[in-house]
Amino acid sequence: MKINLGMSTKKIVVLLLTVSIIGVGGAAYFFCLQPPTIEKVTLLSIDSITNNGFTLKYLVKIHNPNLTGMNITNMKYAVLLKPTNQTVYNGTSAGGYIPPGGNIELSFVSKAYFQPLLSAALLALFSNSVPMETNGVITATIMSLTFNVPFSQSFDAYPFISDALKSIV
């Protein structure tokens, strides 16, 4: 009785090589996944200006550089008065899905009240400036990885709110 081990050994070697190549390729793909990038943070408008405060509307554009879709689970943000870093407003916005290589634009609205900002209002009248900053973190998941991507944007609110500030001081 003759046993042909040569043919079986070749099949085993080919099978092991195939599994190894697929495993290495899959691992390489998994380890090449990248976090999303923040392309732009835009202050769209400052609206509803009253003697009590004003509303800020923002848009954050996010890009997915991967070949696989990505979920943005949420966006946490804060609006700060500079240079004291006093928090004017903070919140969380819902996320969304970014297709492979695609973009998503997430918007959020925050309210700033003048009462806690009265000292800033006085300063603004003398300096003609209300420096503010919006910052936050976007949480994204792709496969089993979670990325936390920070963003920040500074702006001067004075041109938008100067008339309302003059009426409350």
N, C-alpha and C positions, 0 to 999 in steps of 0.2 A: 504494500500500500504506500503510495507516494503522496505526500502532502505538499501542496503548492503554497508555501508561505510568502513567496515573492509577490504574488498578486495582492494578497491581503495586506502585506506590509506597505505596498505602494498606496493602496486605498486609505490606509490609516494615516500615512504621512501627508497625503493630499488633504484629507479631512482635517488633520491638525493644523496644517498651514492655512487652510481656508478659514477655520475658526479663529486662528491667531490674527490673520489679516483683518477680519471683520471686527474682532475685539479691539485691536490697535486703532483701526479707523474710527470706531465708535467712541473710544476713549479720547482720541485726538479731537473729534468733533465736540464732545462734551466739555473738554478743557479749553476749547477755543471760544466758548460762548462769552459774549461781551455784555457789559451793562448797557442800558440805554443811554443816550446822550441828550442833554438838554440843549436844543438848538437856539431857543429864544424865550425870554421872559418879557412880556410886553404889558405895560400899564395901558389898557385900552381907554379908560376914561375915569374921571372923577365926577360923579353925578350926585343928584339929590342933595345939593348943598343947602343946609338950613342953619339956623342958629344953634342947633343941637350937634351937628356933625356932618359927615359926608360919606358917600359910598364909593369904594374903589373897585374897579373891574379889571381883572387880569386875564391874560392868556399865556399858557405855558406850552411850547411846542417841543415834543419829545420824539426822538428817532430811534428805531430798533435796527442796529447794524447786523443782526443775525439772520441766518437762513431759516430760522424757526420763529413762529409767532411768539409774542410775549404778552403777559397780562400785567397791567398797572393796577395794583390792588388798591392803592390810595395815594393821596398827595396831602401831606401835612404842611401847613404854612403859617407864617406869622408876619404881621406888619409892625415894623418898629419905628419909633421916632429916634432919629440920630441927633446928636452924638451921645445921648444918654442911654440908648438902647432900651427905652421904655416900650413895652409891648402895648400896642394900640389895639390889636385884634389878632386872634389866632383861630385856626379851624382845620377841618379835614374835608377834602373834596373826594368824590368818587373817582375811580379810575376808568379803565377801559382796556380794549384789546388793540395791540399794534401788530399788524401783519408783518411777515418777514420782509425786512428791508424797508418797511413803511414808516409812516409818521402818525402821530395823534396830537390833537390840540385839546388841552384841558383848560377849562376856564373856572374861575372862582370869583366870588364877590365878598368883600369885607366891609365892615362899617367902622368908621372912626368917629368917636364922640369928642366934642370940644372940651367938655367939663374936665376930664382927667388931663387934658392937654393945655390947660389955661396958661401955664407958665410958658409953654412953647408958643402959644398964640401971642403972648406979649413979646417974646423974643422975635417972632416972625415979623411983627410990625416994625421993629427997629432994624432988623437985618434983611428984610424982604426975602426970607428963605425959610422953608419948612422941609429940611432934609429928612427923608424917610427911606426905609429899605424894606423890601419883601424878601423873605428867605424861606426855605423849606426843604423837605426831603420827599422824593418820589420813591415808593417801594414797588419794585417790579419782580415778577417771578417768571422764570423760563425753565421748563422741565422741573428739576428739584432744587434749582438754585434761586436764591433771593438776593437782589441787589438793592441797596439804598443809595440813591443818587441825589446829592445836594444841589440846590440852586439858590441864586441870590441876584437881586436887582435893586439898585439905588435910584432914587428920583427925588425931584423937588416938587412938593405939592403946592407951594405958595402961588404960582401963577393961576392955579385952578381955584383956590379957596380964599384969595386975598380979600375979596369983597365981604364974604361971610365972616372972616376973622375980624375985620374992622367993625362990623356991626355988633359983635359980642363983647368987644373990649371997651 
